[in-house]
Amino acid sequence: MAPTLLVLAAGLGSRYGGLKQIDPVGPSGETTLDYAVFDAIRAGFGRVVFVVSRELEDAFRASAASRYAGRIASDIVLQDVGDVPLGCAVPAGRRKPWGTGHAVWCAREAIAGPFAVINADDFYGASSYERLGGFLGTAHGGRYALVGFRLASTLSESGPVSRGVCREEAGMLVSIAEEPSIAPADVGPGRRFSGTEIVSMNFWGFTPSIFGGLGDGLRAFLEGKGSDPTAEYYLPVAVSDLVRAGRAEVRVIASEEPWFGITYREDRARAAAAVDGLVRRGAYPRRLFG
């Protein structure tokens, strides 16, 4: 069974002011999402599922999803704040979705085989999809994978970023610690970080068994923090908890690809320059979906 690509896109509207206003980074107006789908197709993925908010559903169908018609099968799943485990209550007035762990769990009825998870607005590189696709070809049970990137290659010159720093042993994930406000000045000899640390950028490989673990974790999260209007159930924390509980094994695949994203508006120029270099070297055509 060809793996599925699960794209977390429910937060795009809040970050960019609307799906249609996502900044292009490619020479023909391509977004990072376009490059993700293109790379997944080349790596043998057979289907893509987008998790979006109800407010963005129509715009997403009309713009992003329609571009991939005829190239890869696709579906859309809504991340609804009311979609919670049986018996859990949603606090009155809660409108904000419950985070990336909840977003993945919302796709539980749309995915039946091995799948990858990515952020819609991150660029991970072609070989990252190839390596994770190879892993998913043999994945089973609670054996998962994380494609990690070197911390130094994930920083922004425009301001500090938060990163999930991985602790691993013999190539297996032990835990992920969320480190806030990392700036380039924090990285280097004698500083807070060396820069070679592996960090999670939310590029995961799972089997459907993850949905049971996420559901249990979501239930515990809602019981403990559901009344906090700002609380979110984050995917890296959820998986790290499953590893500590002995319910999951996660292989860390260290990628040397040039990851980039657009945390700050000023990051767009850097991302566009990186894509231009890849196009010039022949890694991508000038127009992905003509």
C-alpha positions as CSV (number, residue, x, y, z in Angstrom):
1,M,0.0,0.0,0.0
2,A,1.4,3.4,-1.0
3,P,1.7,5.7,2.0
4,T,-0.6,8.7,2.5
5,L,0.6,12.3,3.2
6,L,-1.3,14.0,5.9
7,V,-0.9,17.8,5.7
8,L,-1.7,19.9,8.8
9,A,-3.2,23.1,7.3
10,A,-5.8,24.2,9.8
11,G,-3.6,26.9,11.2
12,L,-2.8,28.6,7.8
13,G,-5.5,31.2,8.1
14,S,-4.4,32.5,11.5
15,R,-0.8,32.8,10.4
16,Y,-1.3,34.3,7.0
17,G,-4.6,36.1,7.2
18,G,-6.3,33.7,4.8
19,L,-5.4,30.7,2.6
20,K,-5.3,32.7,-0.6
21,Q,-2.7,35.1,0.8
22,I,0.0,32.5,1.5
23,D,3.2,33.9,0.1
24,P,4.6,32.2,-3.0
25,V,8.2,31.0,-2.9
26,G,8.6,29.4,-6.3
27,P,9.3,31.1,-9.7
28,S,5.8,30.4,-11.0
29,G,3.9,31.3,-7.8
30,E,4.4,27.9,-6.0
31,T,3.9,27.7,-2.2
32,T,5.8,25.4,0.1
33,L,2.7,23.2,0.1
34,D,3.0,22.8,-3.7
35,Y,6.6,21.6,-3.2
36,A,5.6,19.2,-0.5
37,V,2.9,17.5,-2.6
38,F,5.3,17.4,-5.6
39,D,8.0,15.7,-3.5
40,A,5.5,13.3,-2.1
41,I,4.3,12.2,-5.5
42,R,7.9,11.7,-6.7
43,A,8.6,9.6,-3.5
44,G,5.7,7.2,-4.3
45,F,3.0,8.6,-2.0
46,G,-0.4,7.6,-3.4
47,R,-2.8,10.0,-1.6
48,V,-2.8,13.3,0.3
49,V,-5.2,14.2,3.1
50,F,-5.5,17.9,4.2
51,V,-6.6,18.8,7.7
52,V,-8.2,22.3,7.5
53,S,-10.4,24.5,9.6
54,R,-14.1,24.8,8.8
55,E,-13.6,28.5,8.0
56,L,-10.9,27.6,5.3
57,E,-12.6,24.6,3.8
58,D,-14.2,26.3,0.7
59,A,-11.1,28.4,0.0
60,F,-8.8,25.4,0.3
61,R,-10.9,23.3,-2.1
62,A,-11.0,26.1,-4.6
63,S,-7.3,27.0,-4.6
64,A,-4.8,24.5,-3.1
65,A,-6.6,21.2,-3.4
66,S,-7.8,21.8,-7.0
67,R,-4.2,22.2,-8.3
68,Y,-3.5,18.6,-7.4
69,A,-6.5,17.1,-9.1
70,G,-5.5,14.3,-11.6
71,R,-2.0,14.1,-10.1
72,I,-2.7,12.5,-6.7
73,A,-5.9,11.4,-4.9
74,S,-6.9,13.8,-2.1
75,D,-9.3,14.2,0.7
76,I,-10.1,17.0,3.2
77,V,-10.7,16.5,6.9
78,L,-12.0,19.2,9.2
79,Q,-10.3,19.9,12.5
80,D,-13.4,20.7,14.6
81,V,-13.0,21.8,18.2
82,G,-16.0,19.6,19.1
83,D,-14.4,16.4,17.7
84,V,-13.1,15.0,21.0
85,P,-13.1,11.5,22.6
86,L,-16.4,10.1,23.8
87,G,-17.3,11.5,27.2
88,C,-15.0,14.5,27.0
89,A,-16.6,18.0,27.3
90,V,-15.7,21.1,25.3
91,P,-15.7,24.2,27.4
92,A,-18.3,26.8,26.5
93,G,-16.8,29.5,24.3
94,R,-13.8,27.5,23.1
95,R,-13.2,28.2,19.4
96,K,-9.5,27.5,19.0
97,P,-8.7,24.0,17.8
98,W,-6.8,21.8,20.2
99,G,-3.4,21.7,18.4
100,T,-1.4,19.5,16.1
101,G,-1.9,16.3,18.1
102,H,-5.7,16.8,17.9
103,A,-5.4,17.6,14.2
104,V,-3.8,14.2,13.4
105,W,-6.4,12.4,15.6
106,C,-9.2,14.1,13.6
107,A,-8.0,12.2,10.5
108,R,-8.4,8.8,12.1
109,E,-11.3,7.8,9.9
110,A,-9.7,9.0,6.7
111,I,-6.5,6.9,6.9
112,A,-6.2,3.1,6.8
113,G,-2.5,2.5,6.2
114,P,1.0,4.0,6.8
115,F,1.2,7.8,6.5
116,A,3.4,10.8,6.9
117,V,2.6,14.0,8.7
118,I,3.9,17.4,7.7
119,N,3.2,21.1,8.3
120,A,1.6,22.7,5.3
121,D,4.0,25.7,5.4
122,D,7.4,24.0,5.8
123,F,9.8,22.8,3.1
124,Y,11.5,19.5,3.9
125,G,13.4,18.5,0.8
126,A,12.9,15.7,-1.7
127,S,15.2,13.1,-0.1
128,S,13.4,13.5,3.2
129,Y,10.2,12.2,1.6
130,E,12.1,9.4,-0.2
131,R,13.7,8.2,3.1
132,L,10.5,8.4,5.1
133,G,8.6,6.7,2.3
134,G,11.1,3.9,2.4
135,F,10.6,3.5,6.1
136,L,6.8,3.5,5.8
137,G,7.0,0.7,3.3
138,T,8.0,-1.6,6.2
139,A,6.3,0.2,9.1
140,H,4.0,-1.8,11.4
141,G,2.4,-1.6,14.8
142,G,3.8,1.1,17.1
143,R,7.1,1.5,15.2
144,Y,7.2,5.1,13.9
145,A,9.8,7.5,12.5
146,L,10.7,11.2,12.8
147,V,12.6,13.1,10.1
148,G,14.7,15.5,12.1
149,F,16.8,18.5,11.0
150,R,19.9,20.1,12.4
151,L,19.0,23.0,14.7
152,A,21.4,25.5,13.0
153,S,19.6,25.0,9.7
154,T,16.2,25.8,11.1
155,L,16.8,29.2,12.6
156,S,15.5,32.6,11.4
157,E,17.5,35.7,11.0
158,S,14.4,37.7,11.6
159,G,13.7,36.7,15.2
160,P,13.7,33.8,17.8
161,V,12.0,30.5,17.1
162,S,10.8,27.6,19.3
163,R,12.1,24.2,18.5
164,G,11.5,20.7,19.8
165,V,15.0,19.4,20.6
166,C,15.3,15.6,20.3
167,R,17.2,13.3,22.7
168,E,18.1,10.1,21.0
169,E,20.0,6.9,21.7
170,A,21.3,4.6,19.0
171,G,19.1,6.4,16.4
172,M,15.9,6.0,18.5
173,L,13.9,8.9,20.0
174,V,14.0,9.1,23.8
175,S,12.3,12.4,24.3
176,I,11.6,15.9,22.8
177,A,12.0,19.0,24.9
178,E,10.4,22.2,23.7
179,E,12.9,25.0,23.7
180,P,11.5,28.5,23.3
181,S,13.1,31.6,21.9
182,I,16.2,30.3,20.1
183,A,18.1,32.9,18.2
184,P,21.2,32.6,16.0
185,A,23.2,34.1,18.8
186,D,22.3,31.1,21.0
187,V,24.0,28.7,18.7
188,G,27.7,28.0,18.4
189,P,30.8,27.0,20.5
190,G,30.3,27.7,24.2
191,R,26.7,28.9,23.7
192,R,23.3,27.5,24.6
193,F,23.3,25.0,21.7
194,S,26.0,23.6,19.4
195,G,23.7,23.8,16.3
196,T,24.1,20.1,15.5
197,E,21.2,19.0,17.7
198,I,18.4,17.2,15.9
199,V,15.1,19.0,16.1
200,S,11.5,18.0,15.2
201,M,9.9,20.1,12.5
202,N,6.7,17.9,12.6
203,F,7.7,15.5,9.8
204,W,6.5,12.1,11.1
205,G,5.9,8.6,9.8
206,F,3.1,6.6,11.5
207,T,0.9,3.6,11.2
208,P,-2.8,3.9,12.1
209,S,-2.0,2.5,15.6
210,I,-1.0,6.1,16.5
211,F,-4.7,7.1,16.6
212,G,-5.4,5.0,19.7
213,G,-2.4,6.5,21.5
214,L,-3.4,10.0,20.5
215,G,-7.0,9.5,21.6
216,D,-5.9,8.3,25.0
217,G,-3.5,11.3,25.3
218,L,-6.1,13.7,24.1
219,R,-8.5,12.5,26.7
220,A,-6.0,12.9,29.5
221,F,-5.1,16.4,28.2
222,L,-8.7,17.5,28.1
223,E,-9.3,16.3,31.6
224,G,-6.3,18.1,32.9
225,K,-6.0,21.2,30.8
226,G,-9.2,21.5,28.8
227,S,-10.4,24.5,30.8
228,D,-7.4,26.5,29.8
229,P,-8.5,28.6,26.8
230,T,-4.9,28.7,25.4
231,A,-4.0,25.0,25.9
232,E,-3.0,22.9,22.9
233,Y,-2.3,19.2,22.5
234,Y,0.9,19.2,20.5
235,L,2.0,16.3,18.4
236,P,5.7,16.1,19.5
237,V,4.6,16.1,23.2
238,A,2.0,13.5,22.5
239,V,4.5,11.2,20.7
240,S,7.2,11.8,23.4
241,D,4.7,10.7,26.0
242,L,3.9,7.5,24.1
243,V,7.6,6.7,23.9
244,R,8.1,7.2,27.6
245,A,5.2,5.0,28.3
246,G,6.6,2.2,26.2
247,R,3.7,2.4,23.7
248,A,5.8,3.6,20.7
249,E,9.3,3.3,19.2
250,V,10.4,6.2,17.0
251,R,13.4,5.9,14.7
252,V,15.1,9.3,14.1
253,I,16.0,9.9,10.5
254,A,18.5,12.8,10.4
255,S,18.0,14.8,7.2
256,E,20.7,17.1,5.8
257,E,18.2,18.7,3.5
258,P,17.8,22.5,3.6
259,W,14.7,22.8,5.7
260,F,13.0,26.2,5.6
261,G,9.7,27.8,6.6
262,I,8.2,31.2,6.9
263,T,7.9,32.1,10.6
264,Y,8.3,35.8,10.0
265,R,7.2,37.7,6.9
266,E,10.8,38.6,6.3
267,D,11.7,34.9,5.9
268,R,10.0,34.8,2.5
269,A,12.9,36.3,0.6
270,R,15.3,33.7,2.1
271,A,12.9,30.9,1.2
272,A,12.4,32.2,-2.3
273,A,16.2,32.4,-2.8
274,A,16.6,28.8,-1.6
275,V,14.0,27.5,-4.0
276,D,15.5,29.5,-6.9
277,G,18.8,27.8,-6.2
278,L,17.2,24.4,-6.3
279,V,15.4,25.2,-9.5
280,R,18.6,26.5,-11.1
281,R,20.3,23.2,-10.2
282,G,17.6,21.2,-11.8
283,A,16.1,19.7,-8.6
284,Y,12.6,21.2,-9.5
285,P,11.0,22.4,-12.8
286,R,10.3,26.1,-13.0
287,R,6.5,25.3,-13.0
288,L,5.4,22.4,-10.8
289,F,1.8,22.1,-11.8
290,G,1.3,23.6,-15.2
